[in-house]
Amino acid sequence: LNVNDQLNLLYDLLSEQSEDCCGSVSECQQIKRLVQSMMANNTVNDQQLLQLLPEIYNYGRQGEIAQNLDEHITTNQSNLKNWVNTIDYTNTH
């Protein structure tokens, strides 16, 4: 996957969780893996998105171990919307 593919996949996962207010542990693990890969490969050039990647990683990590995943997603609604908008902007500019 190139960085655009990774960003599109990350966008889909985050926006789906944001819209549905629910998700799965495997989605959270995938979010973590995508962010890890992007950070390890230094493929993201957008400074704003670079600053958000650790937050998104933590969101995935906390979601993976959350007792109530839906609650975790609901609690992070504003973050999710912000991340999705930033990824969308980065991908289109």
Biopython code that builds the backbone (N, CA, C, O; Angstrom):
import numpy as np
from Bio.PDB.StructureBuilder import StructureBuilder

atoms = [
    (1, "LEU", "N", (0.840, -1.197, 0.000)),
    (1, "LEU", "CA", (0.000, 0.000, 0.000)),
    (1, "LEU", "C", (0.875, 1.247, 0.000)),
    (1, "LEU", "O", (1.798, 1.355, 0.807)),
    (2, "ASN", "N", (0.594, 2.185, -0.895)),
    (2, "ASN", "CA", (1.323, 3.451, -0.821)),
    (2, "ASN", "C", (0.624, 4.357, 0.204)),
    (2, "ASN", "O", (-0.416, 3.999, 0.756)),
    (3, "VAL", "N", (1.202, 5.508, 0.443)),
    (3, "VAL", "CA", (0.685, 6.377, 1.511)),
    (3, "VAL", "C", (-0.748, 6.832, 1.222)),
    (3, "VAL", "O", (-1.542, 6.980, 2.151)),
    (4, "ASN", "N", (-1.090, 7.054, -0.047)),
    (4, "ASN", "CA", (-2.469, 7.454, -0.359)),
    (4, "ASN", "C", (-3.450, 6.333, -0.053)),
    (4, "ASN", "O", (-4.542, 6.577, 0.460)),
    (5, "ASP", "N", (-3.060, 5.108, -0.367)),
    (5, "ASP", "CA", (-3.909, 3.955, -0.040)),
    (5, "ASP", "C", (-4.093, 3.850, 1.470)),
    (5, "ASP", "O", (-5.195, 3.611, 1.964)),
    (6, "GLN", "N", (-2.989, 4.035, 2.191)),
    (6, "GLN", "CA", (-3.045, 3.955, 3.654)),
    (6, "GLN", "C", (-3.948, 5.050, 4.216)),
    (6, "GLN", "O", (-4.756, 4.800, 5.112)),
    (7, "LEU", "N", (-3.807, 6.252, 3.689)),
    (7, "LEU", "CA", (-4.633, 7.366, 4.165)),
    (7, "LEU", "C", (-6.104, 7.125, 3.838)),
    (7, "LEU", "O", (-6.978, 7.416, 4.655)),
    (8, "ASN", "N", (-6.377, 6.598, 2.658)),
    (8, "ASN", "CA", (-7.765, 6.308, 2.291)),
    (8, "ASN", "C", (-8.366, 5.259, 3.217)),
    (8, "ASN", "O", (-9.515, 5.380, 3.643)),
    (9, "LEU", "N", (-7.586, 4.231, 3.522)),
    (9, "LEU", "CA", (-8.061, 3.170, 4.412)),
    (9, "LEU", "C", (-8.282, 3.714, 5.823)),
    (9, "LEU", "O", (-9.290, 3.413, 6.464)),
    (10, "LEU", "N", (-7.332, 4.515, 6.297)),
    (10, "LEU", "CA", (-7.457, 5.125, 7.621)),
    (10, "LEU", "C", (-8.685, 6.032, 7.655)),
    (10, "LEU", "O", (-9.443, 6.024, 8.625)),
    (11, "TYR", "N", (-8.874, 6.805, 6.603)),
    (11, "TYR", "CA", (-10.046, 7.683, 6.480)),
    (11, "TYR", "C", (-11.333, 6.861, 6.577)),
    (11, "TYR", "O", (-12.246, 7.212, 7.325)),
    (12, "ASP", "N", (-11.399, 5.762, 5.812)),
    (12, "ASP", "CA", (-12.604, 4.920, 5.808)),
    (12, "ASP", "C", (-12.889, 4.359, 7.197)),
    (12, "ASP", "O", (-14.031, 4.384, 7.657)),
    (13, "LEU", "N", (-11.867, 3.860, 7.855)),
    (13, "LEU", "CA", (-12.046, 3.267, 9.191)),
    (13, "LEU", "C", (-12.530, 4.310, 10.191)),
    (13, "LEU", "O", (-13.486, 4.074, 10.930)),
    (14, "LEU", "N", (-11.871, 5.456, 10.210)),
    (14, "LEU", "CA", (-12.213, 6.495, 11.192)),
    (14, "LEU", "C", (-13.587, 7.100, 10.900)),
    (14, "LEU", "O", (-14.368, 7.336, 11.821)),
    (15, "SER", "N", (-13.883, 7.350, 9.629)),
    (15, "SER", "CA", (-15.172, 7.974, 9.315)),
    (15, "SER", "C", (-16.318, 7.001, 9.578)),
    (15, "SER", "O", (-17.398, 7.407, 10.006)),
    (16, "GLU", "N", (-16.079, 5.716, 9.322)),
    (16, "GLU", "CA", (-17.112, 4.711, 9.595)),
    (16, "GLU", "C", (-17.406, 4.642, 11.091)),
    (16, "GLU", "O", (-18.566, 4.610, 11.500)),
    (17, "GLN", "N", (-16.352, 4.619, 11.903)),
    (17, "GLN", "CA", (-16.553, 4.573, 13.350)),
    (17, "GLN", "C", (-17.244, 5.846, 13.824)),
    (17, "GLN", "O", (-18.098, 5.800, 14.709)),
    (18, "SER", "N", (-16.878, 6.972, 13.242)),
    (18, "SER", "CA", (-17.478, 8.245, 13.624)),
    (18, "SER", "C", (-18.968, 8.261, 13.291)),
    (18, "SER", "O", (-19.784, 8.689, 14.107)),
    (19, "GLU", "N", (-19.317, 7.801, 12.108)),
    (19, "GLU", "CA", (-20.714, 7.844, 11.669)),
    (19, "GLU", "C", (-21.571, 6.809, 12.388)),
    (19, "GLU", "O", (-22.713, 7.084, 12.756)),
    (20, "ASP", "N", (-21.010, 5.611, 12.586)),
    (20, "ASP", "CA", (-21.796, 4.522, 13.172)),
    (20, "ASP", "C", (-21.743, 4.512, 14.695)),
    (20, "ASP", "O", (-22.550, 3.848, 15.345)),
    (21, "CYS", "N", (-20.788, 5.253, 15.265)),
    (21, "CYS", "CA", (-20.557, 5.249, 16.727)),
    (21, "CYS", "C", (-20.310, 3.841, 17.254)),
    (21, "CYS", "O", (-20.601, 3.544, 18.413)),
    (22, "CYS", "N", (-19.780, 2.988, 16.410)),
    (22, "CYS", "CA", (-19.386, 1.656, 16.866)),
    (22, "CYS", "C", (-18.268, 1.150, 15.964)),
    (22, "CYS", "O", (-18.025, 1.690, 14.884)),
    (23, "GLY", "N", (-17.605, 0.119, 16.423)),
    (23, "GLY", "CA", (-16.506, -0.449, 15.663)),
    (23, "GLY", "C", (-16.085, -1.765, 16.264)),
    (23, "GLY", "O", (-16.732, -2.282, 17.175)),
    (24, "SER", "N", (-14.988, -2.310, 15.749)),
    (24, "SER", "CA", (-14.509, -3.596, 16.246)),
    (24, "SER", "C", (-13.056, -3.465, 16.701)),
    (24, "SER", "O", (-12.346, -2.530, 16.329)),
    (25, "VAL", "N", (-12.642, -4.428, 17.513)),
    (25, "VAL", "CA", (-11.263, -4.456, 17.989)),
    (25, "VAL", "C", (-10.316, -4.592, 16.790)),
    (25, "VAL", "O", (-9.253, -3.971, 16.766)),
    (26, "SER", "N", (-10.697, -5.394, 15.806)),
    (26, "SER", "CA", (-9.817, -5.579, 14.645)),
    (26, "SER", "C", (-9.653, -4.276, 13.867)),
    (26, "SER", "O", (-8.586, -4.019, 13.310)),
    (27, "GLU", "N", (-10.710, -3.444, 13.822)),
    (27, "GLU", "CA", (-10.580, -2.126, 13.179)),
    (27, "GLU", "C", (-9.577, -1.266, 13.943)),
    (27, "GLU", "O", (-8.746, -0.587, 13.340)),
    (28, "CYS", "N", (-9.657, -1.297, 15.255)),
    (28, "CYS", "CA", (-8.721, -0.515, 16.074)),
    (28, "CYS", "C", (-7.290, -0.995, 15.856)),
    (28, "CYS", "O", (-6.364, -0.186, 15.801)),
    (29, "GLN", "N", (-7.107, -2.309, 15.731)),
    (29, "GLN", "CA", (-5.772, -2.850, 15.478)),
    (29, "GLN", "C", (-5.273, -2.411, 14.103)),
    (29, "GLN", "O", (-4.090, -2.122, 13.923)),
    (30, "GLN", "N", (-6.186, -2.366, 13.139)),
    (30, "GLN", "CA", (-5.808, -1.943, 11.793)),
    (30, "GLN", "C", (-5.427, -0.459, 11.776)),
    (30, "GLN", "O", (-4.482, -0.065, 11.092)),
    (31, "ILE", "N", (-6.159, 0.354, 12.523)),
    (31, "ILE", "CA", (-5.841, 1.782, 12.645)),
    (31, "ILE", "C", (-4.427, 1.934, 13.198)),
    (31, "ILE", "O", (-3.628, 2.718, 12.685)),
    (32, "LYS", "N", (-4.130, 1.176, 14.247)),
    (32, "LYS", "CA", (-2.798, 1.207, 14.855)),
    (32, "LYS", "C", (-1.712, 0.830, 13.846)),
    (32, "LYS", "O", (-0.696, 1.515, 13.731)),
    (33, "ARG", "N", (-1.936, -0.262, 13.120)),
    (33, "ARG", "CA", (-0.938, -0.745, 12.154)),
    (33, "ARG", "C", (-0.699, 0.268, 11.033)),
    (33, "ARG", "O", (0.440, 0.496, 10.625)),
    (34, "LEU", "N", (-1.778, 0.870, 10.543)),
    (34, "LEU", "CA", (-1.648, 1.863, 9.470)),
    (34, "LEU", "C", (-0.822, 3.056, 9.932)),
    (34, "LEU", "O", (0.086, 3.506, 9.233)),
    (35, "VAL", "N", (-1.150, 3.562, 11.125)),
    (35, "VAL", "CA", (-0.443, 4.736, 11.645)),
    (35, "VAL", "C", (1.021, 4.385, 11.908)),
    (35, "VAL", "O", (1.917, 5.169, 11.596)),
    (36, "GLN", "N", (1.258, 3.207, 12.483)),
    (36, "GLN", "CA", (2.630, 2.763, 12.757)),
    (36, "GLN", "C", (3.443, 2.731, 11.470)),
    (36, "GLN", "O", (4.583, 3.196, 11.434)),
    (37, "SER", "N", (2.857, 2.185, 10.428)),
    (37, "SER", "CA", (3.534, 2.063, 9.150)),
    (37, "SER", "C", (3.858, 3.439, 8.571)),
    (37, "SER", "O", (4.966, 3.667, 8.086)),
    (38, "MET", "N", (2.889, 4.354, 8.624)),
    (38, "MET", "CA", (3.119, 5.697, 8.088)),
    (38, "MET", "C", (4.197, 6.433, 8.878)),
    (38, "MET", "O", (5.015, 7.148, 8.299)),
    (39, "MET", "N", (4.200, 6.261, 10.196)),
    (39, "MET", "CA", (5.197, 6.945, 11.029)),
    (39, "MET", "C", (6.578, 6.322, 10.795)),
    (39, "MET", "O", (7.580, 7.035, 10.735)),
    (40, "ALA", "N", (6.629, 4.996, 10.664)),
    (40, "ALA", "CA", (7.909, 4.305, 10.483)),
    (40, "ALA", "C", (8.531, 4.622, 9.124)),
    (40, "ALA", "O", (9.753, 4.719, 9.004)),
    (41, "ASN", "N", (7.699, 4.781, 8.112)),
    (41, "ASN", "CA", (8.204, 5.002, 6.757)),
    (41, "ASN", "C", (8.361, 6.470, 6.397)),
    (41, "ASN", "O", (8.797, 6.799, 5.294)),
    (42, "ASN", "N", (8.006, 7.358, 7.329)),
    (42, "ASN", "CA", (8.108, 8.804, 7.060)),
    (42, "ASN", "C", (7.456, 9.198, 5.740)),
    (42, "ASN", "O", (8.021, 9.975, 4.970)),
    (43, "THR", "N", (6.276, 8.666, 5.483)),
    (43, "THR", "CA", (5.635, 8.913, 4.193)),
    (43, "THR", "C", (4.670, 10.091, 4.225)),
    (43, "THR", "O", (4.190, 10.527, 3.179)),
    (44, "VAL", "N", (4.382, 10.611, 5.420)),
    (44, "VAL", "CA", (3.433, 11.720, 5.518)),
    (44, "VAL", "C", (4.200, 13.026, 5.568)),
    (44, "VAL", "O", (5.065, 13.221, 6.422)),
    (45, "ASN", "N", (3.874, 13.928, 4.638)),
    (45, "ASN", "CA", (4.574, 15.211, 4.569)),
    (45, "ASN", "C", (3.797, 16.348, 5.214)),
    (45, "ASN", "O", (4.364, 17.390, 5.544)),
    (46, "ASP", "N", (2.502, 16.146, 5.391)),
    (46, "ASP", "CA", (1.662, 17.203, 5.946)),
    (46, "ASP", "C", (1.916, 17.343, 7.442)),
    (46, "ASP", "O", (1.720, 16.395, 8.202)),
    (47, "GLN", "N", (2.354, 18.538, 7.864)),
    (47, "GLN", "CA", (2.723, 18.746, 9.274)),
    (47, "GLN", "C", (1.546, 18.562, 10.225)),
    (47, "GLN", "O", (1.692, 17.980, 11.300)),
    (48, "GLN", "N", (0.387, 19.057, 9.827)),
    (48, "GLN", "CA", (-0.782, 18.952, 10.695)),
    (48, "GLN", "C", (-1.143, 17.479, 10.928)),
    (48, "GLN", "O", (-1.431, 17.063, 12.050)),
    (49, "LEU", "N", (-1.119, 16.713, 9.848)),
    (49, "LEU", "CA", (-1.446, 15.294, 9.969)),
    (49, "LEU", "C", (-0.375, 14.558, 10.773)),
    (49, "LEU", "O", (-0.690, 13.678, 11.574)),
    (50, "LEU", "N", (0.885, 14.917, 10.559)),
    (50, "LEU", "CA", (1.981, 14.290, 11.308)),
    (50, "LEU", "C", (1.780, 14.442, 12.814)),
    (50, "LEU", "O", (2.054, 13.521, 13.583)),
    (51, "GLN", "N", (1.299, 15.617, 13.227)),
    (51, "GLN", "CA", (1.080, 15.860, 14.660)),
    (51, "GLN", "C", (-0.088, 15.033, 15.197)),
    (51, "GLN", "O", (-0.144, 14.721, 16.387)),
    (52, "LEU", "N", (-1.022, 14.681, 14.305)),
    (52, "LEU", "CA", (-2.199, 13.933, 14.742)),
    (52, "LEU", "C", (-1.958, 12.425, 14.798)),
    (52, "LEU", "O", (-2.661, 11.713, 15.515)),
    (53, "LEU", "N", (-0.971, 11.936, 14.048)),
    (53, "LEU", "CA", (-0.777, 10.486, 13.970)),
    (53, "LEU", "C", (-0.604, 9.809, 15.337)),
    (53, "LEU", "O", (-1.203, 8.759, 15.570)),
    (54, "PRO", "N", (0.207, 10.387, 16.258)),
    (54, "PRO", "CA", (0.304, 9.740, 17.575)),
    (54, "PRO", "C", (-1.045, 9.686, 18.307)),
    (54, "PRO", "O", (-1.334, 8.712, 19.003)),
    (55, "GLU", "N", (-1.865, 10.726, 18.151)),
    (55, "GLU", "CA", (-3.197, 10.731, 18.785)),
    (55, "GLU", "C", (-4.061, 9.622, 18.194)),
    (55, "GLU", "O", (-4.760, 8.911, 18.915)),
    (56, "ILE", "N", (-4.001, 9.486, 16.862)),
    (56, "ILE", "CA", (-4.808, 8.463, 16.196)),
    (56, "ILE", "C", (-4.325, 7.074, 16.616)),
    (56, "ILE", "O", (-5.129, 6.166, 16.827)),
    (57, "TYR", "N", (-3.008, 6.920, 16.735)),
    (57, "TYR", "CA", (-2.444, 5.649, 17.197)),
    (57, "TYR", "C", (-2.961, 5.316, 18.602)),
    (57, "TYR", "O", (-3.382, 4.190, 18.867)),
    (58, "ASN", "N", (-2.923, 6.303, 19.489)),
    (58, "ASN", "CA", (-3.410, 6.087, 20.859)),
    (58, "ASN", "C", (-4.890, 5.738, 20.882)),
    (58, "ASN", "O", (-5.330, 4.901, 21.671)),
    (59, "TYR", "N", (-5.654, 6.389, 20.006)),
    (59, "TYR", "CA", (-7.080, 6.077, 19.898)),
    (59, "TYR", "C", (-7.264, 4.601, 19.542)),
    (59, "TYR", "O", (-8.089, 3.909, 20.139)),
    (60, "GLY", "N", (-6.494, 4.130, 18.574)),
    (60, "GLY", "CA", (-6.581, 2.721, 18.180)),
    (60, "GLY", "C", (-6.149, 1.801, 19.301)),
    (60, "GLY", "O", (-6.780, 0.773, 19.550)),
    (61, "ARG", "N", (-5.069, 2.171, 19.980)),
    (61, "ARG", "CA", (-4.545, 1.346, 21.078)),
    (61, "ARG", "C", (-5.552, 1.266, 22.227)),
    (61, "ARG", "O", (-5.788, 0.197, 22.790)),
    (62, "GLN", "N", (-6.143, 2.421, 22.565)),
    (62, "GLN", "CA", (-7.125, 2.429, 23.659)),
    (62, "GLN", "C", (-8.399, 1.694, 23.254)),
    (62, "GLN", "O", (-9.043, 1.049, 24.081)),
    (63, "GLY", "N", (-8.754, 1.795, 21.982)),
    (63, "GLY", "CA", (-9.941, 1.092, 21.496)),
    (63, "GLY", "C", (-9.758, -0.409, 21.547)),
    (63, "GLY", "O", (-10.707, -1.156, 21.786)),
    (64, "GLU", "N", (-8.539, -0.841, 21.322)),
    (64, "GLU", "CA", (-8.201, -2.264, 21.319)),
    (64, "GLU", "C", (-8.446, -2.898, 22.695)),
    (64, "GLU", "O", (-8.825, -4.065, 22.795)),
    (65, "ILE", "N", (-8.224, -2.110, 23.743)),
    (65, "ILE", "CA", (-8.331, -2.660, 25.102)),
    (65, "ILE", "C", (-9.540, -2.121, 25.866)),
    (65, "ILE", "O", (-9.740, -2.444, 27.037)),
    (66, "ALA", "N", (-10.349, -1.293, 25.188)),
    (66, "ALA", "CA", (-11.490, -0.668, 25.870)),
    (66, "ALA", "C", (-12.490, -1.719, 26.336)),
    (66, "ALA", "O", (-12.770, -2.686, 25.627)),
    (67, "GLN", "N", (-13.021, -1.516, 27.536)),
    (67, "GLN", "CA", (-14.068, -2.400, 28.029)),
    (67, "GLN", "C", (-15.353, -2.188, 27.238)),
    (67, "GLN", "O", (-16.105, -3.125, 26.971)),
    (68, "ASN", "N", (-15.583, -0.927, 26.869)),
    (68, "ASN", "CA", (-16.768, -0.602, 26.073)),
    (68, "ASN", "C", (-16.309, 0.209, 24.862)),
    (68, "ASN", "O", (-16.129, 1.424, 24.946)),
    (69, "LEU", "N", (-16.124, -0.478, 23.740)),
    (69, "LEU", "CA", (-15.570, 0.155, 22.547)),
    (69, "LEU", "C", (-16.493, 1.238, 21.995)),
    (69, "LEU", "O", (-16.024, 2.293, 21.568)),
    (70, "ASP", "N", (-17.800, 0.985, 22.000)),
    (70, "ASP", "CA", (-18.738, 1.974, 21.471)),
    (70, "ASP", "C", (-18.656, 3.274, 22.274)),
    (70, "ASP", "O", (-18.735, 4.367, 21.714)),
    (71, "GLU", "N", (-18.498, 3.141, 23.580)),
    (71, "GLU", "CA", (-18.368, 4.312, 24.448)),
    (71, "GLU", "C", (-17.071, 5.066, 24.122)),
    (71, "GLU", "O", (-17.050, 6.297, 24.079)),
    (72, "HIS", "N", (-15.998, 4.313, 23.895)),
    (72, "HIS", "CA", (-14.700, 4.894, 23.528)),
    (72, "HIS", "C", (-14.853, 5.712, 22.243)),
    (72, "HIS", "O", (-14.324, 6.819, 22.142)),
    (73, "ILE", "N", (-15.566, 5.171, 21.277)),
    (73, "ILE", "CA", (-15.772, 5.857, 19.996)),
    (73, "ILE", "C", (-16.621, 7.114, 20.204)),
    (73, "ILE", "O", (-16.306, 8.178, 19.670)),
    (74, "THR", "N", (-17.688, 6.987, 20.975)),
    (74, "THR", "CA", (-18.568, 8.128, 21.236)),
    (74, "THR", "C", (-17.806, 9.248, 21.935)),
    (74, "THR", "O", (-17.973, 10.422, 21.606)),
    (75, "THR", "N", (-16.970, 8.878, 22.901)),
    (75, "THR", "CA", (-16.172, 9.852, 23.644)),
    (75, "THR", "C", (-15.234, 10.615, 22.716)),
    (75, "THR", "O", (-14.909, 11.775, 22.970)),
    (76, "ASN", "N", (-14.802, 9.964, 21.645)),
    (76, "ASN", "CA", (-13.824, 10.559, 20.735)),
    (76, "ASN", "C", (-14.439, 11.152, 19.469)),
    (76, "ASN", "O", (-13.735, 11.392, 18.489)),
    (77, "GLN", "N", (-15.760, 11.389, 19.489)),
    (77, "GLN", "CA", (-16.441, 11.895, 18.295)),
    (77, "GLN", "C", (-15.781, 13.147, 17.710)),
    (77, "GLN", "O", (-15.543, 13.208, 16.503)),
    (78, "SER", "N", (-15.483, 14.138, 18.544)),
    (78, "SER", "CA", (-14.915, 15.377, 18.000)),
    (78, "SER", "C", (-13.518, 15.127, 17.434)),
    (78, "SER", "O", (-13.148, 15.701, 16.409)),
    (79, "ASN", "N", (-12.741, 14.266, 18.106)),
    (79, "ASN", "CA", (-11.416, 13.894, 17.584)),
    (79, "ASN", "C", (-11.556, 13.206, 16.235)),
    (79, "ASN", "O", (-10.853, 13.542, 15.281)),
    (80, "LEU", "N", (-12.464, 12.244, 16.159)),
    (80, "LEU", "CA", (-12.672, 11.495, 14.918)),
    (80, "LEU", "C", (-13.006, 12.433, 13.763)),
    (80, "LEU", "O", (-12.451, 12.307, 12.671)),
    (81, "LYS", "N", (-13.908, 13.365, 14.008)),
    (81, "LYS", "CA", (-14.305, 14.313, 12.954)),
    (81, "LYS", "C", (-13.108, 15.163, 12.529)),
    (81, "LYS", "O", (-12.906, 15.400, 11.338)),
    (82, "ASN", "N", (-12.333, 15.614, 13.480)),
    (82, "ASN", "CA", (-11.141, 16.409, 13.200)),
    (82, "ASN", "C", (-10.131, 15.600, 12.372)),
    (82, "ASN", "O", (-9.597, 16.095, 11.380)),
    (83, "TRP", "N", (-9.876, 14.357, 12.787)),
    (83, "TRP", "CA", (-8.909, 13.517, 12.083)),
    (83, "TRP", "C", (-9.364, 13.243, 10.652)),
    (83, "TRP", "O", (-8.574, 13.330, 9.711)),
    (84, "VAL", "N", (-10.647, 12.910, 10.499)),
    (84, "VAL", "CA", (-11.203, 12.598, 9.180)),
    (84, "VAL", "C", (-11.081, 13.820, 8.262)),
    (84, "VAL", "O", (-10.702, 13.691, 7.098)),
    (85, "ASN", "N", (-11.402, 14.995, 8.788)),
    (85, "ASN", "CA", (-11.298, 16.217, 7.993)),
    (85, "ASN", "C", (-9.856, 16.506, 7.597)),
    (85, "ASN", "O", (-9.589, 16.914, 6.467)),
    (86, "THR", "N", (-8.938, 16.299, 8.513)),
    (86, "THR", "CA", (-7.516, 16.547, 8.226)),
    (86, "THR", "C", (-7.008, 15.579, 7.169)),
    (86, "THR", "O", (-6.307, 15.985, 6.242)),
    (87, "ILE", "N", (-7.356, 14.294, 7.300)),
    (87, "ILE", "CA", (-6.931, 13.289, 6.311)),
    (87, "ILE", "C", (-7.538, 13.625, 4.946)),
    (87, "ILE", "O", (-6.861, 13.557, 3.920)),
    (88, "ASP", "N", (-8.798, 13.981, 4.950)),
    (88, "ASP", "CA", (-9.476, 14.321, 3.705)),
    (88, "ASP", "C", (-8.793, 15.509, 3.031)),
    (88, "ASP", "O", (-8.560, 15.494, 1.822)),
    (89, "TYR", "N", (-8.475, 16.535, 3.814)),
    (89, "TYR", "CA", (-7.803, 17.729, 3.283)),
    (89, "TYR", "C", (-6.417, 17.364, 2.734)),
    (89, "TYR", "O", (-6.033, 17.802, 1.650)),
    (90, "THR", "N", (-5.678, 16.558, 3.495)),
    (90, "THR", "CA", (-4.337, 16.155, 3.086)),
    (90, "THR", "C", (-4.379, 15.373, 1.774)),
    (90, "THR", "O", (-3.514, 15.539, 0.914)),
    (91, "ASN", "N", (-5.381, 14.530, 1.632)),
    (91, "ASN", "CA", (-5.498, 13.678, 0.444)),
    (91, "ASN", "C", (-5.928, 14.445, -0.786)),
    (91, "ASN", "O", (-5.659, 14.015, -1.907)),
    (92, "THR", "N", (-6.593, 15.576, -0.598)),
    (92, "THR", "CA", (-7.118, 16.305, -1.757)),
    (92, "THR", "C", (-6.273, 17.522, -2.125)),
    (92, "THR", "O", (-6.576, 18.208, -3.101)),
    (93, "HIS", "N", (-5.214, 17.800, -1.354)),
    (93, "HIS", "CA", (-4.374, 18.969, -1.665)),
    (93, "HIS", "C", (-2.925, 18.550, -1.911)),
    (93, "HIS", "O", (-2.075, 19.397, -2.186)),
]
sb = StructureBuilder()
sb.init_structure("model")
sb.init_model(0)
sb.init_chain("A")
sb.init_seg("    ")
for serial, (resi, resn, name, xyz) in enumerate(atoms, 1):
    if name == "N":
        sb.init_residue(resn, " ", resi, " ")
    sb.init_atom(name, np.array(xyz, "f"), 0.0, 1.0, " ", f" {name:<3s}", serial, name[0])
structure = sb.get_structure()
